[in-house]
Amino acid sequence: MRRADREELLEAYREYEESRQKIGFRELLLVTLIVAVILALFLPKVYLANEIYYTSRKINKLLDQYEILREENRLLKQRLEQQRFKNQVLDTIF
């Protein structure tokens, strides 16, 4: 490649770089404001969705424990009734 060709190529590149549009302060501020508005709109929704999810998990866990305790209470009542019956039968024998 000749020196003149290189100089011509370098000059064309410099002209290209100068003609490129640079981002100004207004454009940067506009993009920042748009991003801030989008975040302000969507972050509360994400927060609420997460809170609802974790609260429903706690509720389901408590409901499971409630069902277990209800079944255990039923079994204890049944055992108590059996003991009462056994006690009554034994009392009549002696």
A tleap script that builds the chain and sets N, CA, C and O, in Angstrom:
source leaprc.protein.ff14SB
mol = sequence {
  NMET ARG ARG ALA ASP ARG GLU GLU LEU LEU
  GLU ALA TYR ARG GLU TYR GLU GLU SER ARG
  GLN LYS ILE GLY PHE ARG GLU LEU LEU LEU
  VAL THR LEU ILE VAL ALA VAL ILE LEU ALA
  LEU PHE LEU PRO LYS VAL TYR LEU ALA ASN
  GLU ILE TYR TYR THR SER ARG LYS ILE ASN
  LYS LEU LEU ASP GLN TYR GLU ILE LEU ARG
  GLU GLU ASN ARG LEU LEU LYS GLN ARG LEU
  GLU GLN GLN ARG PHE LYS ASN GLN VAL LEU
  ASP THR ILE CPHE
}
set mol.1.N position { 0.852 -1.162 0.000 }
set mol.1.CA position { 0.000 0.000 0.000 }
set mol.1.C position { 0.907 1.238 0.000 }
set mol.1.O position { 1.860 1.337 0.773 }
set mol.2.N position { 0.590 2.132 -0.854 }
set mol.2.CA position { 1.421 3.334 -0.970 }
set mol.2.C position { 1.091 4.320 0.142 }
set mol.2.O position { 0.030 4.282 0.764 }
set mol.3.N position { 2.054 5.201 0.355 }
set mol.3.CA position { 1.901 6.210 1.407 }
set mol.3.C position { 0.712 7.116 1.109 }
set mol.3.O position { -0.030 7.470 2.024 }
set mol.4.N position { 0.521 7.485 -0.111 }
set mol.4.CA position { -0.592 8.368 -0.482 }
set mol.4.C position { -1.928 7.675 -0.233 }
set mol.4.O position { -2.888 8.313 0.200 }
set mol.5.N position { -1.992 6.374 -0.505 }
set mol.5.CA position { -3.225 5.628 -0.242 }
set mol.5.C position { -3.515 5.571 1.251 }
set mol.5.O position { -4.661 5.704 1.681 }
set mol.6.N position { -2.466 5.371 2.027 }
set mol.6.CA position { -2.640 5.339 3.477 }
set mol.6.C position { -3.104 6.683 4.018 }
set mol.6.O position { -3.981 6.754 4.878 }
set mol.7.N position { -2.507 7.734 3.505 }
set mol.7.CA position { -2.908 9.076 3.936 }
set mol.7.C position { -4.351 9.350 3.553 }
set mol.7.O position { -5.099 9.947 4.327 }
set mol.8.N position { -4.742 8.921 2.370 }
set mol.8.CA position { -6.113 9.112 1.918 }
set mol.8.C position { -7.092 8.312 2.780 }
set mol.8.O position { -8.165 8.806 3.125 }
set mol.9.N position { -6.726 7.098 3.120 }
set mol.9.CA position { -7.562 6.252 3.970 }
set mol.9.C position { -7.672 6.842 5.377 }
set mol.9.O position { -8.750 6.846 5.971 }
set mol.10.N position { -6.560 7.336 5.900 }
set mol.10.CA position { -6.552 7.958 7.223 }
set mol.10.C position { -7.403 9.226 7.229 }
set mol.10.O position { -8.121 9.486 8.195 }
set mol.11.N position { -7.328 9.997 6.182 }
set mol.11.CA position { -8.139 11.214 6.070 }
set mol.11.C position { -9.626 10.873 5.991 }
set mol.11.O position { -10.449 11.555 6.602 }
set mol.12.N position { -9.977 9.831 5.248 }
set mol.12.CA position { -11.367 9.407 5.150 }
set mol.12.C position { -11.881 8.941 6.511 }
set mol.12.O position { -13.026 9.215 6.872 }
set mol.13.N position { -11.047 8.248 7.253 }
set mol.13.CA position { -11.437 7.781 8.588 }
set mol.13.C position { -11.655 8.963 9.525 }
set mol.13.O position { -12.618 8.971 10.292 }
set mol.14.N position { -10.778 9.957 9.474 }
set mol.14.CA position { -10.925 11.151 10.314 }
set mol.14.C position { -12.219 11.892 9.989 }
set mol.14.O position { -12.925 12.347 10.889 }
set mol.15.N position { -12.522 12.009 8.711 }
set mol.15.CA position { -13.766 12.665 8.317 }
set mol.15.C position { -14.983 11.880 8.822 }
set mol.15.O position { -15.979 12.457 9.258 }
set mol.16.N position { -14.874 10.584 8.750 }
set mol.16.CA position { -15.972 9.734 9.249 }
set mol.16.C position { -16.169 9.939 10.746 }
set mol.16.O position { -17.297 10.086 11.215 }
set mol.17.N position { -15.071 9.950 11.491 }
set mol.17.CA position { -15.148 10.134 12.942 }
set mol.17.C position { -15.737 11.494 13.290 }
set mol.17.O position { -16.515 11.604 14.238 }
set mol.18.N position { -15.382 12.521 12.546 }
set mol.18.CA position { -15.900 13.861 12.811 }
set mol.18.C position { -17.385 13.950 12.481 }
set mol.18.O position { -18.131 14.671 13.143 }
set mol.19.N position { -17.807 13.220 11.463 }
set mol.19.CA position { -19.205 13.302 11.048 }
set mol.19.C position { -20.138 12.465 11.924 }
set mol.19.O position { -21.354 12.658 11.913 }
set mol.20.N position { -19.564 11.547 12.670 }
set mol.20.CA position { -20.404 10.731 13.555 }
set mol.20.C position { -21.075 11.604 14.594 }
set mol.20.O position { -20.469 12.518 15.151 }
set mol.21.N position { -22.343 11.303 14.844 }
set mol.21.CA position { -23.080 12.091 15.812 }
set mol.21.C position { -22.761 11.579 17.208 }
set mol.21.O position { -22.833 10.379 17.473 }
set mol.22.N position { -22.412 12.488 18.086 }
set mol.22.CA position { -22.088 12.114 19.452 }
set mol.22.C position { -23.320 12.320 20.329 }
set mol.22.O position { -24.178 13.151 20.030 }
set mol.23.N position { -23.394 11.557 21.409 }
set mol.23.CA position { -24.525 11.662 22.323 }
set mol.23.C position { -24.333 12.925 23.158 }
set mol.23.O position { -23.291 13.128 23.781 }
set mol.24.N position { -25.359 13.760 23.155 }
set mol.24.CA position { -25.303 14.991 23.922 }
set mol.24.C position { -25.889 14.824 25.301 }
set mol.24.O position { -26.418 13.769 25.650 }
set mol.25.N position { -25.786 15.879 26.076 }
set mol.25.CA position { -26.285 15.854 27.444 }
set mol.25.C position { -27.801 15.678 27.473 }
set mol.25.O position { -28.322 14.954 28.321 }
set mol.26.N position { -28.510 16.331 26.558 }
set mol.26.CA position { -29.976 16.231 26.528 }
set mol.26.C position { -30.425 14.794 26.267 }
set mol.26.O position { -31.339 14.295 26.923 }
set mol.27.N position { -29.777 14.133 25.303 }
set mol.27.CA position { -30.155 12.753 24.995 }
set mol.27.C position { -29.875 11.836 26.184 }
set mol.27.O position { -30.673 10.955 26.506 }
set mol.28.N position { -28.742 12.054 26.823 }
set mol.28.CA position { -28.391 11.248 27.991 }
set mol.28.C position { -29.390 11.477 29.122 }
set mol.28.O position { -29.807 10.525 29.782 }
set mol.29.N position { -29.774 12.729 29.348 }
set mol.29.CA position { -30.750 13.045 30.376 }
set mol.29.C position { -32.104 12.437 30.049 }
set mol.29.O position { -32.776 11.918 30.941 }
set mol.30.N position { -32.514 12.491 28.799 }
set mol.30.CA position { -33.788 11.923 28.373 }
set mol.30.C position { -33.822 10.414 28.601 }
set mol.30.O position { -34.805 9.884 29.118 }
set mol.31.N position { -32.767 9.733 28.221 }
set mol.31.CA position { -32.702 8.278 28.422 }
set mol.31.C position { -32.717 7.949 29.910 }
set mol.31.O position { -33.375 6.995 30.324 }
set mol.32.N position { -32.011 8.715 30.707 }
set mol.32.CA position { -31.987 8.485 32.149 }
set mol.32.C position { -33.379 8.672 32.752 }
set mol.32.O position { -33.804 7.879 33.592 }
set mol.33.N position { -34.079 9.703 32.331 }
set mol.33.CA position { -35.435 9.935 32.831 }
set mol.33.C position { -36.387 8.818 32.412 }
set mol.33.O position { -37.221 8.390 33.209 }
set mol.34.N position { -36.277 8.347 31.193 }
set mol.34.CA position { -37.130 7.262 30.721 }
set mol.34.C position { -36.896 5.993 31.538 }
set mol.34.O position { -37.842 5.316 31.940 }
set mol.35.N position { -35.634 5.683 31.774 }
set mol.35.CA position { -35.301 4.497 32.575 }
set mol.35.C position { -35.830 4.656 33.999 }
set mol.35.O position { -36.343 3.700 34.580 }
set mol.36.N position { -35.708 5.861 34.566 }
set mol.36.CA position { -36.191 6.100 35.924 }
set mol.36.C position { -37.715 5.935 35.995 }
set mol.36.O position { -38.229 5.360 36.955 }
set mol.37.N position { -38.430 6.430 34.997 }
set mol.37.CA position { -39.888 6.290 34.983 }
set mol.37.C position { -40.281 4.820 34.854 }
set mol.37.O position { -41.194 4.361 35.540 }
set mol.38.N position { -39.608 4.088 33.991 }
set mol.38.CA position { -39.911 2.665 33.820 }
set mol.38.C position { -39.670 1.906 35.128 }
set mol.38.O position { -40.480 1.071 35.531 }
set mol.39.N position { -38.552 2.205 35.778 }
set mol.39.CA position { -38.269 1.549 37.059 }
set mol.39.C position { -39.303 1.935 38.113 }
set mol.39.O position { -39.730 1.091 38.901 }
set mol.40.N position { -39.705 3.197 38.131 }
set mol.40.CA position { -40.699 3.646 39.106 }
set mol.40.C position { -42.040 2.953 38.880 }
set mol.40.O position { -42.793 2.740 39.830 }
set mol.41.N position { -42.340 2.604 37.644 }
set mol.41.CA position { -43.600 1.926 37.360 }
set mol.41.C position { -43.554 0.434 37.656 }
set mol.41.O position { -44.538 -0.128 38.137 }
set mol.42.N position { -42.443 -0.207 37.381 }
set mol.42.CA position { -42.399 -1.667 37.469 }
set mol.42.C position { -41.846 -2.209 38.774 }
set mol.42.O position { -42.177 -3.338 39.136 }
set mol.43.N position { -41.023 -1.467 39.499 }
set mol.43.CA position { -40.481 -1.993 40.752 }
set mol.43.C position { -41.561 -2.247 41.805 }
set mol.43.O position { -41.497 -3.271 42.485 }
set mol.44.N position { -42.554 -1.360 41.974 }
set mol.44.CA position { -43.607 -1.689 42.949 }
set mol.44.C position { -44.378 -2.954 42.575 }
set mol.44.O position { -44.747 -3.734 43.453 }
set mol.45.N position { -44.621 -3.162 41.292 }
set mol.45.CA position { -45.332 -4.360 40.852 }
set mol.45.C position { -44.537 -5.614 41.194 }
set mol.45.O position { -45.099 -6.598 41.677 }
set mol.46.N position { -43.250 -5.581 40.947 }
set mol.46.CA position { -42.396 -6.730 41.256 }
set mol.46.C position { -42.363 -6.968 42.762 }
set mol.46.O position { -42.433 -8.108 43.221 }
set mol.47.N position { -42.256 -5.882 43.525 }
set mol.47.CA position { -42.233 -6.012 44.985 }
set mol.47.C position { -43.530 -6.631 45.497 }
set mol.47.O position { -43.508 -7.557 46.308 }
set mol.48.N position { -44.652 -6.115 45.018 }
set mol.48.CA position { -45.943 -6.649 45.462 }
set mol.48.C position { -46.132 -8.104 45.046 }
set mol.48.O position { -46.661 -8.906 45.816 }
set mol.49.N position { -45.710 -8.442 43.852 }
set mol.49.CA position { -45.828 -9.834 43.403 }
set mol.49.C position { -45.011 -10.758 44.307 }
set mol.49.O position { -45.472 -11.841 44.667 }
set mol.50.N position { -43.807 -10.337 44.672 }
set mol.50.CA position { -42.977 -11.146 45.569 }
set mol.50.C position { -43.610 -11.265 46.946 }
set mol.50.O position { -43.609 -12.343 47.539 }
set mol.51.N position { -44.149 -10.165 47.459 }
set mol.51.CA position { -44.786 -10.204 48.775 }
set mol.51.C position { -46.002 -11.126 48.770 }
set mol.51.O position { -46.207 -11.892 49.712 }
set mol.52.N position { -46.795 -11.055 47.727 }
set mol.52.CA position { -47.959 -11.939 47.624 }
set mol.52.C position { -47.517 -13.395 47.571 }
set mol.52.O position { -48.121 -14.251 48.217 }
set mol.53.N position { -46.478 -13.679 46.814 }
set mol.53.CA position { -45.987 -15.052 46.694 }
set mol.53.C position { -45.533 -15.587 48.052 }
set mol.53.O position { -45.929 -16.681 48.456 }
set mol.54.N position { -44.698 -14.812 48.758 }
set mol.54.CA position { -44.183 -15.303 50.034 }
set mol.54.C position { -45.273 -15.380 51.093 }
set mol.54.O position { -45.246 -16.275 51.939 }
set mol.55.N position { -46.225 -14.464 51.062 }
set mol.55.CA position { -47.338 -14.528 52.010 }
set mol.55.C position { -48.196 -15.760 51.743 }
set mol.55.O position { -48.629 -16.430 52.680 }
set mol.56.N position { -48.444 -16.060 50.470 }
set mol.56.CA position { -49.241 -17.247 50.156 }
set mol.56.C position { -48.506 -18.521 50.564 }
set mol.56.O position { -49.134 -19.495 50.978 }
set mol.57.N position { -47.179 -18.518 50.450 }
set mol.57.CA position { -46.423 -19.683 50.927 }
set mol.57.C position { -46.586 -19.862 52.430 }
set mol.57.O position { -46.752 -20.982 52.911 }
set mol.58.N position { -46.538 -18.749 53.178 }
set mol.58.CA position { -46.725 -18.838 54.627 }
set mol.58.C position { -48.127 -19.332 54.964 }
set mol.58.O position { -48.305 -20.155 55.862 }
set mol.59.N position { -49.116 -18.826 54.241 }
set mol.59.CA position { -50.500 -19.244 54.478 }
set mol.59.C position { -50.656 -20.736 54.203 }
set mol.59.O position { -51.293 -21.444 54.983 }
set mol.60.N position { -50.084 -21.217 53.109 }
set mol.60.CA position { -50.174 -22.649 52.791 }
set mol.60.C position { -49.491 -23.498 53.851 }
set mol.60.O position { -49.982 -24.568 54.209 }
set mol.61.N position { -48.361 -23.022 54.350 }
set mol.61.CA position { -47.660 -23.760 55.397 }
set mol.61.C position { -48.506 -23.820 56.664 }
set mol.61.O position { -48.594 -24.864 57.310 }
set mol.62.N position { -49.131 -22.694 57.018 }
set mol.62.CA position { -49.987 -22.677 58.202 }
set mol.62.C position { -51.224 -23.557 58.012 }
set mol.62.O position { -51.657 -24.226 58.950 }
set mol.63.N position { -51.786 -23.559 56.817 }
set mol.63.CA position { -52.933 -24.426 56.553 }
set mol.63.C position { -52.554 -25.897 56.659 }
set mol.63.O position { -53.323 -26.703 57.182 }
set mol.64.N position { -51.385 -26.244 56.168 }
set mol.64.CA position { -50.918 -27.630 56.303 }
set mol.64.C position { -50.769 -28.011 57.773 }
set mol.64.O position { -51.188 -29.090 58.191 }
set mol.65.N position { -50.167 -27.112 58.553 }
set mol.65.CA position { -50.010 -27.390 59.980 }
set mol.65.C position { -51.373 -27.507 60.662 }
set mol.65.O position { -51.558 -28.355 61.536 }
set mol.66.N position { -52.316 -26.672 60.273 }
set mol.66.CA position { -53.664 -26.721 60.836 }
set mol.66.C position { -54.322 -28.068 60.543 }
set mol.66.O position { -54.921 -28.679 61.428 }
set mol.67.N position { -54.205 -28.525 59.299 }
set mol.67.CA position { -54.800 -29.818 58.941 }
set mol.67.C position { -54.152 -30.954 59.721 }
set mol.67.O position { -54.836 -31.877 60.166 }
set mol.68.N position { -52.848 -30.888 59.884 }
set mol.68.CA position { -52.143 -31.924 60.656 }
set mol.68.C position { -52.622 -31.917 62.105 }
set mol.68.O position { -52.879 -32.973 62.683 }
set mol.69.N position { -52.741 -30.728 62.688 }
set mol.69.CA position { -53.191 -30.637 64.073 }
set mol.69.C position { -54.650 -31.090 64.227 }
set mol.69.O position { -55.005 -31.714 65.226 }
set mol.70.N position { -55.478 -30.779 63.252 }
set mol.70.CA position { -56.864 -31.244 63.299 }
set mol.70.C position { -56.934 -32.766 63.270 }
set mol.70.O position { -57.698 -33.375 64.018 }
set mol.71.N position { -56.131 -33.374 62.399 }
set mol.71.CA position { -56.121 -34.841 62.315 }
set mol.71.C position { -55.566 -35.452 63.600 }
set mol.71.O position { -56.068 -36.469 64.079 }
set mol.72.N position { -54.533 -34.830 64.149 }
set mol.72.CA position { -53.977 -35.320 65.404 }
set mol.72.C position { -55.005 -35.184 66.538 }
set mol.72.O position { -55.117 -36.066 67.389 }
set mol.73.N position { -55.741 -34.089 66.541 }
set mol.73.CA position { -56.796 -33.904 67.544 }
set mol.73.C position { -57.868 -34.975 67.401 }
set mol.73.O position { -58.349 -35.511 68.399 }
set mol.74.N position { -58.241 -35.287 66.174 }
set mol.74.CA position { -59.251 -36.332 65.945 }
set mol.74.C position { -58.754 -37.677 66.467 }
set mol.74.O position { -59.497 -38.413 67.116 }
set mol.75.N position { -57.484 -37.992 66.176 }
set mol.75.CA position { -56.925 -39.258 66.658 }
set mol.75.C position { -56.850 -39.295 68.180 }
set mol.75.O position { -57.115 -40.330 68.791 }
set mol.76.N position { -56.490 -38.170 68.792 }
set mol.76.CA position { -56.426 -38.129 70.259 }
set mol.76.C position { -57.808 -38.290 70.880 }
set mol.76.O position { -57.958 -38.966 71.898 }
set mol.77.N position { -58.801 -37.680 70.281 }
set mol.77.CA position { -60.171 -37.856 70.777 }
set mol.77.C position { -60.611 -39.309 70.652 }
set mol.77.O position { -61.276 -39.852 71.535 }
set mol.78.N position { -60.230 -39.922 69.548 }
set mol.78.CA position { -60.581 -41.329 69.330 }
set mol.78.C position { -59.898 -42.212 70.376 }
set mol.78.O position { -60.524 -43.120 70.925 }
set mol.79.N position { -58.628 -41.952 70.651 }
set mol.79.CA position { -57.915 -42.731 71.673 }
set mol.79.C position { -58.499 -42.492 73.062 }
set mol.79.O position { -58.585 -43.414 73.873 }
set mol.80.N position { -58.904 -41.238 73.334 }
set mol.80.CA position { -59.520 -40.933 74.612 }
set mol.80.C position { -60.833 -41.684 74.770 }
set mol.80.O position { -61.130 -42.214 75.840 }
set mol.81.N position { -61.605 -41.724 73.713 }
set mol.81.CA position { -62.879 -42.460 73.746 }
set mol.81.C position { -62.638 -43.949 73.966 }
set mol.81.O position { -63.379 -44.602 74.700 }
set mol.82.N position { -61.597 -44.481 73.327 }
set mol.82.CA position { -61.263 -45.897 73.538 }
set mol.82.C position { -60.847 -46.142 74.986 }
set mol.82.O position { -61.228 -47.148 75.585 }
set mol.83.N position { -60.072 -45.231 75.539 }
set mol.83.CA position { -59.650 -45.382 76.940 }
set mol.83.C position { -60.848 -45.289 77.882 }
set mol.83.O position { -60.931 -46.037 78.856 }
set mol.84.N position { -61.761 -44.389 77.600 }
set mol.84.CA position { -62.964 -44.276 78.436 }
set mol.84.C position { -63.795 -45.561 78.363 }
set mol.84.O position { -64.272 -46.067 79.378 }
set mol.85.N position { -63.952 -46.067 77.159 }
set mol.85.CA position { -64.706 -47.298 76.989 }
set mol.85.C position { -64.027 -48.447 77.720 }
set mol.85.O position { -64.687 -49.233 78.400 }
set mol.86.N position { -62.719 -48.543 77.581 }
set mol.86.CA position { -61.951 -49.603 78.254 }
set mol.86.C position { -62.072 -49.461 79.759 }
set mol.86.O position { -62.206 -50.454 80.474 }
set mol.87.N position { -62.023 -48.222 80.241 }
set mol.87.CA position { -62.144 -47.964 81.664 }
set mol.87.C position { -63.531 -48.345 82.162 }
set mol.87.O position { -63.650 -48.920 83.244 }
set mol.88.N position { -64.563 -48.049 81.419 }
set mol.88.CA position { -65.919 -48.416 81.823 }
set mol.88.C position { -66.108 -49.921 81.840 }
set mol.88.O position { -66.757 -50.466 82.732 }
set mol.89.N position { -65.533 -50.589 80.843 }
set mol.89.CA position { -65.653 -52.049 80.795 }
set mol.89.C position { -64.896 -52.659 81.954 }
set mol.89.O position { -65.399 -53.580 82.598 }
set mol.90.N position { -63.715 -52.176 82.233 }
set mol.90.CA position { -62.935 -52.721 83.350 }
set mol.90.C position { -63.615 -52.439 84.689 }
set mol.90.O position { -63.558 -53.270 85.595 }
set mol.91.N position { -64.257 -51.278 84.824 }
set mol.91.CA position { -64.953 -50.958 86.066 }
set mol.91.C position { -66.130 -51.880 86.295 }
set mol.91.O position { -66.431 -52.227 87.438 }
set mol.92.N position { -66.793 -52.279 85.243 }
set mol.92.CA position { -67.930 -53.173 85.424 }
set mol.92.C position { -67.501 -54.591 85.765 }
set mol.92.O position { -68.237 -55.329 86.420 }
set mol.93.N position { -66.314 -54.967 85.322 }
set mol.93.CA position { -65.831 -56.320 85.619 }
set mol.93.C position { -65.422 -56.405 87.087 }
set mol.93.O position { -65.695 -57.417 87.732 }
set mol.94.N position { -64.791 -55.401 87.621 }
set mol.94.CA position { -64.313 -55.456 89.016 }
set mol.94.C position { -65.286 -54.832 89.908 }
set mol.94.O position { -65.068 -54.778 91.118 }
savepdb mol mol.pdb
quit
